[in-house]
């Protein structure tokens, strides 16, 4: 047998009395922001994976050019 409607009403009333309407609405707003942040994080990850597949690999700089120091002008 499950709880009756008056038992649920008492629990809800106690919850509202303990936390107040302002705290409950703030909590629900924070939960909504967290969900939006999570979804945008997933979208960013998918975008990063798609970009990684689309970006061609750069050719490495030849070792002779990389090891040759720049010539400095002396005054």
Secondary structure, DSSP 4 states (H G I P E B T S, - for coil): -PPPHHHHHHHHHHHHHHHHHHHHHHHHHHHHHHHHHHHHHHHHHHHHHHHHHHSPPPPPPPHHHHHSPPPPPP-
